[in-house]
């Protein structure tokens, strides 16, 4: 695995984080290998609308973690939602197609688990499209268990598997 670091990016309060994340988000999330697993409508993410989401993210409990490689290039992104009432959820996870299967998704899942535990959450949820074999293997391999399904949620009829991992009390 190349030298990388995980950074939390705060696009709502840091303009440089906003620009860096927006560029990577548009490239990674809109890539044909990823879009089908990230968009309910299957319509590519619009840059102006995405920028608005990123700016409002803090108010909505969204946080962004990125695996950053050489020259500060973002290789993978996770979006988590943390709410003391609703829980901690990994809502999106995407890796650049050219660097998939190098452990970057697992690094982001481990980061989410560590972050959630450090903030006192007892469980972490994740939602994955049922046809996303790679991410299902990744989450189940990290100890998540399927707890329910939502059928026909994606525009093409795709189902979502909802998973949960209970955290060990320290």
C-alpha positions as CSV (number, residue, x, y, z in Angstrom):
1,X,0.0,0.0,0.0
2,X,1.4,3.4,-0.9
3,X,2.0,6.0,1.8
4,X,-1.4,7.6,2.6
5,X,-3.1,9.4,5.4
6,X,-6.7,9.8,6.5
7,X,-7.9,13.4,6.9
8,X,-11.2,14.7,8.0
9,X,-12.2,17.5,5.6
10,X,-14.5,20.3,6.7
11,X,-15.9,21.9,3.6
12,X,-18.4,23.9,5.6
13,X,-15.7,25.9,7.3
14,X,-12.5,25.6,5.2
15,X,-12.5,26.9,1.6
16,X,-9.5,24.8,0.7
17,X,-11.2,21.7,2.0
18,X,-14.3,22.6,0.0
19,X,-12.4,22.9,-3.3
20,X,-10.3,19.8,-2.8
21,X,-13.3,17.7,-1.8
22,X,-15.6,19.0,-4.5
23,X,-13.1,18.2,-7.2
24,X,-12.5,14.7,-5.9
25,X,-16.2,14.1,-5.2
26,X,-17.1,15.0,-8.8
27,X,-14.4,12.7,-10.2
28,X,-14.9,9.7,-7.9
29,X,-18.6,9.7,-7.3
30,X,-19.5,10.4,-10.9
31,X,-17.2,7.8,-12.3
32,X,-19.2,5.1,-14.1
33,X,-17.8,2.4,-11.9
34,X,-19.1,4.2,-8.8
35,X,-22.2,6.2,-9.8
36,X,-24.5,3.3,-9.9
37,X,-23.8,2.5,-6.3
38,X,-24.0,6.0,-5.0
39,X,-26.9,7.7,-6.7
40,X,-30.5,6.6,-6.1
41,X,-31.6,8.3,-9.4
42,X,-28.6,7.1,-11.4
43,X,-28.1,10.7,-12.5
44,X,-24.6,12.1,-12.1
45,X,-24.0,14.5,-9.3
46,X,-24.2,18.1,-10.3
47,X,-21.2,20.3,-9.3
48,X,-23.2,23.3,-8.2
49,X,-25.7,21.2,-6.2
50,X,-22.9,19.2,-4.7
51,X,-21.1,22.3,-3.6
52,X,-24.2,23.4,-1.8
53,X,-24.5,20.1,0.0
54,X,-20.9,20.3,1.1
55,X,-21.3,23.8,2.4
56,X,-24.4,22.7,4.4
57,X,-22.9,19.4,5.5
58,X,-21.9,20.4,9.1
59,X,-25.5,21.6,9.8
60,X,-26.8,18.2,8.7
61,X,-24.4,16.1,10.8
62,X,-22.3,15.0,7.7
63,X,-18.6,14.5,8.0
64,X,-16.1,13.7,5.3
65,X,-13.0,11.5,5.6
66,X,-10.6,11.1,2.8
67,X,-7.6,8.8,2.1
68,X,-5.0,11.2,0.8
69,X,-2.0,10.1,-1.2
70,X,0.9,11.8,-3.0
71,X,0.5,15.5,-3.9
72,X,-2.5,15.7,-1.6
73,X,-4.6,13.6,-4.1
74,X,-7.8,12.2,-2.7
75,X,-7.9,8.5,-3.4
76,X,-11.1,7.5,-1.5
77,X,-13.9,9.3,0.4
78,X,-16.3,8.3,3.1
79,X,-19.3,10.3,4.2
80,X,-20.6,9.7,7.7
81,X,-23.6,11.0,9.5
82,X,-23.3,11.4,13.3
83,X,-26.3,12.3,15.3
84,X,-26.7,11.7,19.1
85,X,-30.3,10.7,18.6
86,X,-30.2,8.8,15.3
87,X,-26.8,7.2,15.6
88,X,-23.6,6.9,13.5
89,X,-23.8,5.9,9.9
90,X,-21.4,5.4,7.0
91,X,-23.7,6.8,4.3
92,X,-21.3,6.7,1.3
93,X,-17.9,5.2,0.5
94,X,-16.1,5.5,-2.8
95,X,-12.7,4.7,-4.0
96,X,-11.0,5.9,-7.3
97,X,-11.4,2.9,-9.7
98,X,-7.7,2.9,-10.6
99,X,-6.8,2.3,-6.9
100,X,-9.5,-0.1,-5.8
101,X,-8.6,-3.2,-3.9
102,X,-5.6,-1.6,-2.2
103,X,-7.2,-1.4,1.3
104,X,-8.4,2.3,1.1
105,X,-12.0,1.4,1.7
106,X,-11.1,-0.7,4.7
107,X,-9.0,2.2,6.1
108,X,-12.1,4.5,5.9
109,X,-14.3,1.9,7.6
110,X,-11.8,1.5,10.4
111,X,-11.6,5.3,10.7
112,X,-15.4,5.4,11.0
113,X,-15.4,2.7,13.7
114,X,-12.7,4.4,15.7
115,X,-14.4,7.8,15.4
116,X,-17.8,6.4,16.4
117,X,-16.3,4.6,19.4
118,X,-14.3,7.7,20.5
119,X,-17.5,9.7,20.4
120,X,-19.4,7.2,22.5
121,X,-21.6,5.6,19.9
122,X,-22.5,1.9,20.6
123,X,-23.0,0.9,17.0
124,X,-22.3,1.9,13.4
125,X,-24.7,1.5,10.5
126,X,-24.0,1.2,6.8
127,X,-26.2,1.1,3.8
128,X,-25.0,-0.7,0.6
129,X,-26.7,-1.5,-2.6
130,X,-27.3,-5.3,-2.8
131,X,-25.5,-5.5,-6.2
132,X,-22.4,-3.8,-4.8
133,X,-20.5,-7.0,-4.1
134,X,-17.2,-5.3,-3.3
135,X,-18.6,-3.0,-0.6
136,X,-20.8,-5.8,0.9
137,X,-17.7,-8.0,1.2
138,X,-15.8,-5.1,2.8
139,X,-18.5,-4.3,5.4
140,X,-19.2,-7.9,6.3
141,X,-15.5,-8.5,6.5
142,X,-15.2,-5.6,8.9
143,X,-17.8,-7.3,11.2
144,X,-21.0,-5.7,10.0
145,X,-24.2,-7.8,10.0
146,X,-27.2,-7.3,7.7
147,X,-30.2,-6.2,9.7
148,X,-32.8,-5.3,7.0
149,X,-33.4,-4.5,3.4
150,X,-35.1,-1.7,1.6
151,X,-36.5,-3.0,-1.7
152,X,-36.6,-1.2,-5.0
153,X,-35.1,2.1,-3.8
154,X,-32.8,2.9,-6.7
155,X,-34.3,4.1,-9.9
156,X,-33.5,0.8,-11.6
157,X,-35.2,-1.2,-8.9
158,X,-32.0,-1.9,-6.9
159,X,-32.3,-2.9,-3.3
160,X,-30.3,-1.6,-0.3
161,X,-28.9,-3.8,2.4
162,X,-28.7,-2.1,5.8
163,X,-25.9,-3.4,8.0
164,X,-24.8,-2.7,11.6
165,X,-21.8,-3.3,13.7
166,X,-22.1,-3.2,17.5
167,X,-19.0,-1.7,19.0
168,X,-17.2,-3.4,21.9
169,X,-17.5,-1.4,25.1
170,X,-14.0,-0.4,26.4
